Amino acid sequence: MTSHYRGTAVITGASAGIGREYAIELAQRGMDVVLVARDQQRLSDLAESIRAMSNVRVEILVADLSDRVDTDKICQRVAEPDIALVINNAGFGLNQTFVDSDISDEQRLLDVLVTSVLRISHAALPGLIARGNGGLINVSSIAGWMTSGTYSAAKSWLTTFSQSLFLQCRGSGVHVIAVCPGFTRTEFQTRAKMSTETIPSWMWLEARDVVLASLQDFDKQHPVSVAGKRYKLMAVLVKYLPRRIVRAISSVSRKPN
């Protein structure tokens, strides 16, 4: 559905990883892009790179989505009539158990992974539906299938929430999809100070491959996108495995995404 790639796309968490790849790919497809993240310098560098490779308009919004005022600023932008696509990608992980972590960190995790997505989606969808075109891409995780603390719970919510919106928007011209990547080569693990030594090389995905697979699934109007054959198989297995086995698998994983 190439009509989705006209107008402006808002991408949160755009300064690195999957968000950065979305920004570059959508700009190459001719969309103007609004880049959202906390790091102004990295956003400026990305904007300069995109302008050098395309003729699209690039806008920067510096925002911390754990902050309600900053989130509301993004809500105002996604409600404007030029917006055709919103990508909720911002996120981070915690390398501590729930009991050992600081409750303020747990709350900040929920603010970014749940509350900001809820508010941004609620702000964007009425306009998209009224215009009868566009979409919402929510970057979730295979962690939502597992039992890895607050992060898993938040991603489980996001996948379910996205599928609910998929049903509510069906027939409106607006498509909603949950993207569930597995282990992806980004800064996620480094920033969370997570060990990746026990993760075999064949389990890793490239951020660009996740983005391309998700846009292909978006065009096909799938409700959920899972990149990579090994993770597609995992998605089927997790659905039918006894939950005690899923819990056991989760317990040996050091990475929540």
C-alpha positions in Angstrom: 0.0 0.0 0.0 2.4 2.7 -1.3 -0.1 5.4 -0.4 0.9 5.0 3.2 4.4 6.4 2.2 3.1 9.8 1.3 3.0 12.7 3.8 4.9 12.8 7.0 6.1 10.0 9.3 6.8 10.6 13.0 9.4 8.2 14.5 10.1 8.0 18.2 13.5 6.6 19.3 14.8 7.8 15.9 18.4 8.5 16.9 19.7 4.9 16.7 18.9 1.3 15.9 15.5 0.3 14.5 14.2 3.9 14.7 17.1 5.3 12.7 16.6 2.6 10.0 12.9 3.5 9.8 13.8 7.1 9.3 16.3 6.4 6.6 14.1 3.9 4.8 10.9 6.1 4.8 12.8 9.1 3.7 14.2 7.1 0.8 10.6 6.2 -0.1 9.7 9.9 -0.3 8.2 10.6 3.1 8.9 13.7 5.1 10.1 12.6 8.6 9.8 13.9 12.1 12.7 12.5 14.2 12.0 12.2 18.0 14.6 11.3 20.6 16.4 12.7 23.6 19.8 13.3 22.0 19.6 16.5 20.0 23.1 16.1 18.5 22.4 12.6 17.2 19.1 13.7 15.8 20.8 16.6 14.0 23.5 14.3 12.6 20.8 11.9 11.3 18.8 14.8 9.8 21.8 16.0 8.0 22.5 12.5 6.6 18.9 12.1 5.4 18.9 15.6 3.7 22.1 14.6 1.9 20.5 11.5 0.4 17.0 12.7 -0.3 14.8 15.8 -0.9 12.4 15.2 1.9 11.7 17.6 4.8 13.3 16.6 8.1 12.1 17.9 11.4 13.6 17.3 14.8 11.7 17.1 18.1 13.8 16.6 21.2 11.7 14.7 23.8 12.0 12.4 26.7 8.9 10.2 26.6 9.0 9.4 30.3 8.1 13.1 30.7 4.4 14.0 30.3 5.1 17.5 29.0 7.4 16.2 26.3 5.0 13.4 25.4 2.2 15.9 25.1 4.4 17.9 22.7 4.6 14.8 20.5 0.9 14.2 20.8 0.2 17.6 19.4 2.5 17.0 16.4 1.0 13.6 15.5 -2.5 15.1 15.5 -1.6 17.5 12.7 -3.1 16.9 9.2 0.2 16.2 7.4 0.8 13.1 9.5 0.4 9.8 7.6 2.4 7.4 9.7 3.4 7.1 13.3 6.0 4.7 14.6 6.2 4.2 18.3 9.7 2.8 18.7 11.3 4.5 21.7 12.3 2.1 24.5 14.9 0.8 26.8 15.5 -2.1 29.1 16.6 -2.7 32.7 19.3 -5.3 33.6 17.9 -6.0 37.1 15.2 -8.0 38.6 12.0 -6.2 39.7 12.8 -6.7 43.4 16.4 -5.3 43.0 15.5 -2.4 40.7 14.6 1.2 41.7 10.9 1.7 41.5 11.5 5.0 39.7 13.2 3.1 36.9 10.3 0.7 36.7 7.9 3.6 36.4 10.0 5.3 33.8 10.0 2.1 31.8 6.2 1.9 31.8 6.0 5.6 31.0 8.0 5.1 27.8 6.8 1.7 26.7 3.2 2.0 27.7 1.9 5.4 28.6 3.6 7.4 25.8 2.4 4.8 23.2 -1.1 5.0 24.6 -1.2 8.8 24.5 0.5 9.2 21.1 -1.7 6.5 19.5 -4.8 8.2 21.0 -3.7 11.6 19.6 -2.8 10.3 16.1 -5.6 7.9 15.2 -8.7 10.2 15.0 -7.0 12.3 12.4 -5.7 9.4 10.5 -9.1 7.8 10.4 -10.8 11.0 9.4 -8.4 11.3 6.4 -9.0 7.6 5.6 -5.4 6.7 5.1 -2.2 6.1 7.0 -1.0 3.9 9.8 0.5 3.2 13.1 3.5 0.9 13.6 4.2 -0.1 17.2 7.6 -1.7 17.8 7.0 -4.4 20.4 9.3 -7.4 21.0 9.4 -11.2 21.3 10.0 -10.5 25.0 6.2 -10.0 25.1 5.8 -13.7 24.7 8.1 -14.4 27.6 8.2 -13.7 31.4 11.1 -11.3 31.8 9.8 -8.8 34.3 8.2 -5.4 33.6 9.7 -5.2 30.1 8.0 -8.4 29.0 4.7 -7.3 30.6 4.9 -3.9 28.8 5.7 -5.5 25.4 2.9 -8.1 25.9 0.5 -5.2 26.5 1.8 -3.4 23.4 1.3 -6.4 21.1 -2.2 -6.9 22.4 -3.0 -3.2 22.3 -1.8 -3.0 18.7 -3.9 -6.0 17.6 -7.0 -4.4 19.3 -6.4 -1.2 17.3 -5.9 -3.3 14.2 -9.4 -4.6 14.6 -10.9 -1.2 15.5 -9.3 0.5 12.5 -10.1 -2.3 10.0 -12.0 -0.9 7.0 -11.0 2.7 7.8 -8.0 2.9 5.5 -5.8 3.1 8.5 -3.6 0.1 9.4 -2.0 -0.8 12.7 0.7 -3.4 13.2 2.8 -4.7 16.1 6.4 -5.4 15.2 8.1 -8.1 17.3 11.8 -8.3 16.7 14.1 -10.8 18.4 17.7 -10.2 19.3 18.7 -7.2 17.1 22.1 -5.5 16.7 21.4 -2.1 18.2 22.6 -0.1 21.2 19.8 -1.6 23.3 22.0 -4.2 25.1 25.0 -1.8 25.7 22.8 0.9 27.1 21.2 -1.5 29.5 24.6 -3.0 30.4 23.4 -6.5 29.4 25.6 -9.4 28.6 25.2 -10.9 25.1 28.0 -13.5 25.3 25.6 -16.4 25.6 23.5 -15.5 22.6 24.5 -17.5 19.5 25.3 -15.5 16.3 22.4 -17.1 14.4 19.9 -15.5 16.7 20.9 -12.0 15.8 18.9 -9.8 13.4 20.0 -6.6 11.7 17.9 -3.5 12.4 17.5 -2.8 8.7 16.1 -6.3 8.1 13.6 -5.9 10.9 12.4 -2.6 9.3 12.1 -4.0 5.8 10.2 -7.1 6.9 7.9 -4.9 9.0 7.1 -2.6 6.1 6.4 -5.5 3.9 4.0 -7.0 6.5 2.5 -3.5 6.9 1.8 -3.3 3.2 0.2 -6.7 3.4 -2.0 -5.5 6.3 -0.8 -8.1 8.7 -1.5 -7.4 12.4 1.9 -8.6 13.6 5.3 -8.7 12.0 8.0 -11.1 13.1 11.3 -10.9 11.2 13.4 -14.0 10.6 12.4 -17.6 10.0 13.8 -18.7 13.4 11.6 -16.2 15.2 8.6 -17.0 13.1 9.1 -20.6 14.3 9.5 -19.5 17.8 6.3 -17.5 17.6 4.4 -20.8 16.7 6.2 -22.8 19.4 5.6 -20.3 22.2 1.9 -20.3 21.4 1.6 -24.1 22.0 4.4 -24.8 24.5 3.3 -25.2 28.2 3.8 -22.0 30.1 6.2 -23.7 32.5 8.6 -24.3 29.6 8.3 -20.7 28.5 9.1 -19.5 32.0 12.1 -21.8 32.0 13.4 -20.3 28.7 12.8 -16.8 30.1 14.7 -17.5 33.3 18.0 -18.3 31.4 17.8 -15.2 29.2 19.7 -12.2 30.4 18.2 -9.9 27.8 14.6 -8.5 28.1 14.3 -7.8 24.4 
